[in-house]
Amino acid sequence: MTAGAATAALFGGLVPGAQAADGAPEAAAANPYERGPDPTVSSIEAARGSYAVSQTSVSSLGVSGFGGGTIYYPTSTADGTFGAVAVAPGFTATQSSMAWLGPRLASQGFVVFTIDTNSTLDQPDSRGRQLLAALDYLTRSSSVRTRIDAARLGVMGHSMGGGGTLEAAKSRTSLKAAIPLTGWNTDKSWPELRTPTLVVGADGDTVAPVATHSEPFYESLPGSLDKAYLELNGATHFTPNSSNTTIAKYSISWLKRFIDDDTRFEQFLCPLPRPSLTIEEYRGSCPLG
C-alpha cells in the first residue's frame, strides 16, 4: 500500500491525490463536486470568485425553444466539469438585465447561461419552458457542453422569469436548485416542487409585492423541502437587475450547496441569517438535508 493510500485507510477514506498501488489516482475527495477554495464571507461577497471567466454568444438563429443568449464559463478545465444555471429575464426585458450574474456566478465555479426569450412579452409558463430548452441546448449542443455535468443543473430568473423559474422546477423535478428573484406569477401555490428553492423578494416591490407573490410562493412549498425566503431590505422589484452583493452572496451559497452538494457553504445559510441593513427578513429550513 502506498503512503497516500495508507493515510486514506488510516482516516477511513480517500484523500485528494492519493495513488493506488498501480499508480492510478484514487477517487479525489469525499465530494467530487467541490470547486474552488474554502469559502469565506469575503470570497462570496466579492465581485469575482477564484475562476477566470470566458464567454460566448449564442444566436437565436441557431437554437430552438428560446431566444439565444450568452454563456459564461470558467476558462480552465483543470477541475473537471461544472454544474450549470440558466437565467431568465423579466417582462419586456432581455438578457442584458441579468448580465451581471453571468461572470459573478461563473467565477465561483458554474457555467451560467443568461438567455433571451422568444418574446419579451412571454408569460411565466413560457419562460419556464424556455429555461429548460436553454439547459437542454447547453448540455447537448453548446460549445461548452463537455465542461458541464448534465446531472447538476439549476434555474434562476427575475420577475416573469422568476415565475418561470418555479414553472421550470415544477416541470423538471431533477433540477438541483431554483432561485426566483422578485418573481411574478398568477399561480401562488407550489406544493409540487421537489427542487431546493431560494425565494428572493424585496420589501419595496410594488410590481410583485411580497405579500401576494414571494411570501405565498415560499409558504406553499412542501415542508419537507429544503427552502428559504430572503426578503431584501430597502429594495425594489428591479433590484435584481443591478449588481447586488446580498443577492449574489446567498445565490452562490444556495447553488453551491445544492448543485455541487458543497456543504462548505451551509455556514452562510444556517443558522438563518438575521435582519440587517440589507436583509428585511430571512426564513428557511435548517439544517439543510
C-alpha positions as CSV (number, residue, x, y, z in Angstrom):
1,M,0.0,0.0,0.0
2,T,1.3,3.4,-0.9
3,A,1.8,6.2,1.7
4,G,-1.2,8.1,0.2
5,A,-3.4,5.0,0.3
6,A,-2.3,4.2,3.8
7,T,-3.1,7.7,5.0
8,A,-6.6,7.3,3.4
9,A,-7.1,4.0,5.1
10,L,-6.0,5.4,8.4
11,F,-8.6,8.1,8.3
12,G,-11.3,5.8,6.9
13,G,-11.5,7.3,3.4
14,L,-9.5,8.5,0.4
15,V,-7.5,11.7,0.3
16,P,-7.1,14.0,-2.7
17,G,-4.2,13.0,-4.9
18,A,-3.7,9.5,-3.2
19,Q,-2.2,6.9,-5.5
20,A,-3.3,3.3,-5.9
21,A,-0.7,0.6,-6.0
22,D,-0.7,0.5,-9.8
23,G,0.0,4.3,-9.9
24,A,-3.6,5.3,-10.9
25,P,-5.2,8.2,-8.9
26,E,-7.6,7.2,-6.2
27,A,-11.0,8.9,-6.0
28,A,-10.3,12.5,-5.4
29,A,-12.5,13.6,-2.5
30,A,-15.5,12.7,-0.4
31,N,-17.4,15.2,-2.5
32,P,-16.1,15.2,-6.1
33,Y,-18.2,18.3,-7.0
34,E,-16.5,20.7,-4.7
35,R,-14.9,23.5,-6.8
36,G,-12.7,26.4,-5.6
37,P,-11.1,27.2,-2.3
38,D,-12.7,27.1,1.1
39,P,-15.3,29.9,1.1
40,T,-15.3,32.9,3.4
41,V,-17.7,35.8,3.8
42,S,-15.3,37.9,1.8
43,S,-15.0,35.4,-1.0
44,I,-18.7,35.0,-1.6
45,E,-19.3,38.8,-1.3
46,A,-16.5,39.6,-3.8
47,A,-17.3,40.8,-7.3
48,R,-15.4,37.9,-8.7
49,G,-14.5,34.4,-7.4
50,S,-11.4,32.4,-8.0
51,Y,-12.0,31.3,-11.6
52,A,-11.1,33.3,-14.7
53,V,-14.2,33.5,-16.9
54,S,-14.7,33.3,-20.6
55,Q,-18.0,34.0,-22.5
56,T,-19.6,33.1,-25.8
57,S,-22.7,34.4,-27.6
58,V,-25.5,32.1,-28.8
59,S,-27.6,33.4,-31.7
60,S,-31.3,32.9,-31.7
61,L,-30.9,31.7,-35.2
62,G,-29.0,28.6,-34.1
63,V,-31.3,27.4,-31.4
64,S,-34.9,26.4,-30.9
65,G,-37.2,26.8,-27.9
66,F,-35.7,30.0,-26.6
67,G,-34.1,33.2,-27.9
68,G,-30.4,32.7,-27.6
69,G,-28.2,34.3,-25.0
70,T,-24.7,34.5,-23.5
71,I,-22.8,31.6,-21.9
72,Y,-20.3,32.5,-19.1
73,Y,-17.9,29.7,-18.0
74,P,-14.7,29.0,-16.1
75,T,-11.9,29.2,-18.6
76,S,-9.8,26.4,-17.0
77,T,-10.8,22.8,-17.4
78,A,-8.3,21.6,-14.8
79,D,-11.0,21.0,-12.2
80,G,-13.2,18.9,-14.4
81,T,-16.9,19.6,-15.1
82,F,-19.1,22.2,-13.5
83,G,-22.8,22.5,-12.7
84,A,-24.8,24.9,-14.8
85,V,-27.5,27.5,-14.3
86,A,-29.9,29.1,-16.8
87,V,-31.1,32.7,-16.0
88,A,-34.2,34.3,-17.5
89,P,-35.1,38.0,-17.6
90,G,-38.3,39.7,-16.7
91,F,-41.3,41.1,-18.6
92,T,-40.2,43.3,-21.6
93,A,-36.6,42.7,-20.6
94,T,-33.6,41.0,-22.3
95,Q,-30.7,39.0,-21.1
96,S,-28.7,42.3,-20.6
97,S,-30.8,42.9,-17.5
98,M,-29.3,39.9,-15.8
99,A,-25.9,40.0,-17.3
100,W,-24.1,40.9,-14.1
101,L,-24.9,37.5,-12.7
102,G,-23.1,35.7,-15.5
103,P,-19.4,36.4,-14.6
104,R,-20.2,36.7,-10.9
105,L,-21.6,33.2,-10.7
106,A,-19.3,31.6,-13.3
107,S,-16.2,32.9,-11.4
108,Q,-17.4,30.9,-8.5
109,G,-17.4,27.6,-10.5
110,F,-20.5,27.4,-12.6
111,V,-21.5,27.5,-16.3
112,V,-24.1,30.3,-16.5
113,F,-26.4,30.9,-19.4
114,T,-28.3,34.3,-19.4
115,I,-31.0,33.9,-22.0
116,D,-33.3,36.0,-24.2
117,T,-36.8,34.8,-24.6
118,N,-38.7,34.3,-27.8
119,S,-40.8,37.3,-26.9
120,T,-40.2,40.0,-24.3
121,L,-43.9,39.6,-23.5
122,D,-43.8,35.9,-22.6
123,Q,-45.6,34.7,-19.6
124,P,-44.1,32.6,-16.8
125,D,-45.2,29.2,-18.2
126,S,-43.4,30.1,-21.4
127,R,-40.3,31.3,-19.7
128,G,-40.2,28.1,-17.7
129,R,-40.2,26.0,-20.9
130,Q,-37.6,28.3,-22.4
131,L,-35.3,27.9,-19.4
132,L,-35.5,24.1,-19.8
133,A,-34.9,24.4,-23.6
134,A,-31.8,26.5,-22.8
135,L,-30.5,23.9,-20.4
136,D,-31.0,21.2,-22.9
137,Y,-29.1,23.2,-25.5
138,L,-26.4,24.0,-23.0
139,T,-25.8,20.3,-22.1
140,R,-26.4,18.7,-25.5
141,S,-25.3,21.1,-28.3
142,S,-23.4,24.1,-27.0
143,S,-19.7,24.6,-27.5
144,V,-19.1,24.2,-23.7
145,R,-21.2,21.0,-23.3
146,T,-18.1,19.0,-22.3
147,R,-17.5,21.3,-19.4
148,I,-20.9,20.7,-17.9
149,D,-22.2,17.9,-15.6
150,A,-25.7,17.5,-17.1
151,A,-26.9,15.9,-13.9
152,R,-26.3,19.1,-11.9
153,L,-28.4,21.9,-13.2
154,G,-30.4,24.9,-11.8
155,V,-32.6,27.8,-12.8
156,M,-32.9,31.5,-11.9
157,G,-35.0,34.3,-13.2
158,H,-36.3,37.8,-12.5
159,S,-40.0,38.8,-12.3
160,M,-41.7,36.9,-15.1
161,G,-38.5,34.9,-15.3
162,G,-38.7,34.3,-11.6
163,G,-42.2,32.9,-12.1
164,G,-40.8,30.9,-15.0
165,T,-38.1,29.5,-12.6
166,L,-40.9,28.0,-10.5
167,E,-42.6,26.6,-13.6
168,A,-39.3,25.0,-14.8
169,A,-38.7,23.4,-11.4
170,K,-42.3,22.1,-11.3
171,S,-41.9,20.5,-14.8
172,R,-38.4,19.1,-14.2
173,T,-38.0,17.7,-10.7
174,S,-34.4,16.6,-11.4
175,L,-33.2,20.2,-11.2
176,K,-31.0,20.7,-8.2
177,A,-31.7,24.4,-7.4
178,A,-34.2,27.2,-8.2
179,I,-33.9,30.9,-7.3
180,P,-36.8,33.1,-8.3
181,L,-35.8,36.8,-7.9
182,T,-38.7,39.1,-7.1
183,G,-40.8,36.6,-9.0
184,W,-44.2,37.2,-10.6
185,N,-46.8,34.5,-11.3
186,T,-50.6,34.2,-11.1
187,D,-50.1,30.8,-9.6
188,K,-49.3,31.3,-5.9
189,S,-49.1,27.7,-4.8
190,W,-46.2,25.3,-5.5
191,P,-46.6,22.2,-3.4
192,E,-45.4,20.1,-6.3
193,L,-41.9,21.4,-6.2
194,R,-39.1,18.9,-5.3
195,T,-36.2,21.3,-6.2
196,P,-34.4,23.1,-3.3
197,T,-35.7,26.7,-3.7
198,L,-34.5,30.1,-2.5
199,V,-37.3,32.7,-2.9
200,V,-35.9,36.3,-3.1
201,G,-38.4,39.2,-2.5
202,A,-38.0,42.9,-2.0
203,D,-39.6,44.9,0.8
204,G,-40.4,47.8,-1.6
205,D,-41.7,45.8,-4.5
206,T,-44.9,47.3,-5.9
207,V,-44.9,45.2,-9.1
208,A,-44.9,41.8,-7.4
209,P,-45.5,42.7,-3.7
210,V,-44.1,40.1,-1.4
211,A,-47.4,39.7,0.3
212,T,-49.0,38.4,-2.9
213,H,-46.0,36.8,-4.6
214,S,-42.8,35.8,-2.9
215,E,-44.3,35.1,0.5
216,P,-47.1,32.8,-0.7
217,F,-44.7,31.1,-3.1
218,Y,-42.4,30.3,-0.2
219,E,-45.1,29.3,2.2
220,S,-46.7,26.9,-0.3
221,L,-43.5,24.9,-0.9
222,P,-43.6,21.5,0.8
223,G,-42.5,21.5,4.4
224,S,-40.1,18.6,3.7
225,L,-38.3,20.7,1.0
226,D,-35.0,22.5,1.5
227,K,-36.2,26.0,1.1
228,A,-35.5,29.6,2.1
229,Y,-37.1,33.1,1.8
230,L,-34.8,36.1,1.6
231,E,-36.6,39.5,1.7
232,L,-34.2,42.3,0.7
233,N,-34.3,45.5,2.8
234,G,-34.6,48.9,1.0
235,A,-35.1,47.2,-2.3
236,T,-37.5,47.3,-5.2
237,H,-38.8,44.9,-7.9
238,F,-35.9,45.9,-10.1
239,T,-33.1,45.5,-7.6
240,P,-32.1,42.1,-9.2
241,N,-31.3,44.0,-12.5
242,S,-28.1,45.5,-11.0
243,S,-25.1,44.0,-9.2
244,N,-26.2,43.2,-5.7
245,T,-23.9,41.7,-3.1
246,T,-26.7,40.2,-0.9
247,I,-28.4,38.5,-3.9
248,A,-25.0,37.2,-5.1
249,K,-23.9,36.0,-1.6
250,Y,-27.0,33.9,-0.9
251,S,-27.4,32.7,-4.5
252,I,-23.8,31.5,-4.7
253,S,-24.3,29.7,-1.3
254,W,-27.6,28.1,-2.4
255,L,-26.2,27.0,-5.8
256,K,-23.1,25.6,-4.3
257,R,-24.9,23.8,-1.5
258,F,-27.5,22.1,-3.8
259,I,-25.9,21.9,-7.3
260,D,-22.5,21.0,-6.0
261,D,-23.6,19.4,-2.8
262,D,-20.9,21.5,-1.2
263,T,-21.6,21.6,2.5
264,R,-18.8,24.1,3.0
265,F,-21.4,26.8,2.0
266,E,-24.0,25.7,4.5
267,Q,-22.4,28.0,7.1
268,F,-23.8,31.0,5.2
269,L,-27.4,29.6,5.2
270,C,-27.7,28.0,8.6
271,P,-28.2,29.3,11.3
272,L,-30.6,31.6,9.4
273,P,-29.2,35.0,8.6
274,R,-30.6,37.7,10.8
275,P,-32.2,41.0,9.7
276,S,-29.7,43.7,8.8
277,L,-29.2,46.8,6.7
278,T,-29.7,44.6,3.6
279,I,-32.0,41.8,4.9
280,E,-35.5,42.6,5.9
281,E,-36.3,39.0,6.8
282,Y,-34.9,35.5,6.2
283,R,-36.8,32.3,6.8
284,G,-35.7,28.8,5.9
285,S,-35.3,25.2,6.7
286,C,-32.3,24.3,8.8
287,P,-30.4,22.0,8.9
288,L,-30.3,21.5,5.2
289,G,-30.7,17.9,4.0
